[in-house]
Amino acid sequence: MNRPVIGHGLGTSREANWNVAGKDQISHILWAEIWQEIGLIGLVLFILYLKAMVGNFINAGKLVRDRLAENDFLHRSIQAMQVWLLMNLLFSFASYGLKSYEWYLFGGLSVVIFKCAQTKIAAADRCMLADTRNALQLSKFALARKANRWE
């Protein structure tokens, strides 16, 4: 590899392999493809991207695990996305595909699912708070009714 820091350019692994090694083939490992095409800087950025994506799925999972039922759609969606992400991370050691849509789809879905989890939990908290307020008001009226009876 002639340019390890900045790479040869996105989508150029086949040409770079031909010019360096004389082989007309693309990298068959995602991590090598990233390093070859967008360099060490791009590899670090991709790892940070993955870290943010995994963090979103983990945080969304923590939010819904204790607050939502296991048969809730959001709860099941988060579990499915976590399995799909793990499968693609493991598969990335045996395949190429920086240009494939999965990584960008995962990034978008991680943000959307995390925001949906935050919104659903906040709505549930507001409903619980409203129910608590109503219960307190009813208990106040009940005490007032008892006090009126004693007088």
C-alpha positions in Angstrom: 0.0 0.0 0.0 1.5 3.3 -1.1 -0.8 5.7 0.8 -1.6 4.2 4.2 -2.7 7.5 5.9 -5.2 8.9 3.3 -5.8 5.9 1.1 -6.2 5.7 -2.7 -9.8 6.9 -2.9 -13.3 5.4 -2.3 -13.9 2.6 -4.7 -10.3 2.2 -5.9 -9.2 -1.0 -4.1 -9.3 -3.0 -7.4 -7.1 -0.4 -9.2 -4.8 -0.1 -6.2 -4.3 -3.9 -6.0 -3.5 -4.0 -9.8 -1.0 -1.1 -9.5 0.8 -2.4 -6.4 0.5 -6.2 -6.5 -0.4 -6.8 -10.2 -3.6 -8.6 -9.2 -7.0 -7.4 -10.4 -9.0 -8.1 -7.3 -10.8 -6.2 -4.6 -10.1 -6.6 -0.9 -12.2 -9.3 0.6 -12.1 -8.0 4.1 -14.0 -4.8 4.9 -11.4 -3.4 7.3 -8.6 -3.9 4.7 -10.8 -2.3 2.0 -11.5 0.7 4.2 -7.8 1.2 5.0 -6.8 0.8 1.4 -9.4 3.1 0.0 -9.8 5.9 2.6 -6.6 5.3 4.6 -6.0 5.2 8.3 -7.9 8.4 8.8 -11.0 6.9 7.2 -10.6 3.6 9.2 -10.6 5.6 12.4 -13.6 7.6 11.3 -15.4 4.3 10.3 -14.6 2.8 13.7 -16.0 5.9 15.5 -19.1 5.6 13.3 -19.5 2.0 14.3 -19.0 3.0 18.0 -21.8 5.6 17.8 -24.1 3.2 16.0 -23.5 0.4 18.5 -23.9 2.9 21.3 -27.3 4.0 20.0 -28.5 0.4 19.8 -27.2 -0.3 23.3 -28.7 2.8 24.8 -32.1 2.2 23.1 -32.0 -1.3 24.4 -31.4 -0.1 28.0 -34.2 2.4 27.7 -36.8 -0.1 26.6 -35.6 -3.2 28.5 -37.0 -2.1 31.9 -39.9 0.0 30.7 -41.6 -1.8 27.8 -43.1 -5.3 27.5 -41.0 -7.9 25.7 -43.7 -8.2 23.0 -43.6 -4.5 22.2 -42.7 -3.8 18.6 -39.9 -1.3 19.5 -38.4 -3.8 22.0 -38.4 -6.5 19.3 -37.1 -4.1 16.7 -34.1 -3.2 18.8 -33.3 -6.8 19.5 -33.5 -7.6 15.7 -31.2 -4.7 14.8 -28.7 -5.7 17.4 -28.5 -9.2 16.0 -28.3 -7.9 12.4 -25.5 -5.5 13.4 -23.6 -8.3 15.1 -24.0 -10.5 12.1 -22.7 -7.9 9.8 -19.8 -7.0 12.0 -18.7 -10.7 12.1 -19.3 -11.0 8.3 -17.1 -8.0 7.7 -14.0 -10.1 8.4 -14.8 -12.2 5.4 -16.4 -9.8 2.9 -16.0 -6.4 1.3 -18.7 -3.9 1.1 -18.0 -0.3 2.2 -20.1 0.7 -0.7 -23.0 -1.5 0.2 -26.1 0.0 1.8 -26.1 -1.9 5.1 -23.7 0.3 7.0 -25.6 3.5 6.1 -28.9 1.9 6.8 -27.7 0.8 10.2 -26.5 4.3 11.0 -29.9 5.8 10.1 -31.8 3.1 11.9 -29.7 3.4 15.0 -30.6 7.1 15.3 -34.3 6.5 14.5 -34.7 3.6 16.9 -33.0 5.5 19.7 -35.2 8.6 19.2 -38.3 6.4 19.0 -37.3 4.7 22.3 -36.7 8.1 23.9 -40.1 9.4 22.7 -42.0 6.3 23.7 -40.5 6.3 27.2 -41.1 10.0 27.7 -44.7 9.6 26.6 -45.1 6.7 29.1 -43.6 8.8 31.8 -46.0 11.7 31.1 -49.0 9.3 31.3 -47.7 7.8 34.5 -47.3 11.4 35.9 -50.8 12.3 34.8 -52.2 9.2 36.4 -50.3 10.0 39.7 -51.7 13.5 39.7 -55.2 12.3 39.1 -54.9 9.8 41.9 -53.6 12.5 44.3 -56.5 14.8 43.4 -59.0 12.0 43.9 -57.4 11.2 47.3 -57.7 14.9 48.2 -61.3 14.9 47.4 -61.8 11.7 49.3 -60.3 13.2 52.4 -62.4 16.3 52.0 -65.5 14.1 51.8 -64.5 12.3 55.0 -63.8 15.5 56.8 -67.2 16.9 55.7 -68.9 13.8 57.2 -67.2 14.2 60.5 -68.3 17.8 61.0 
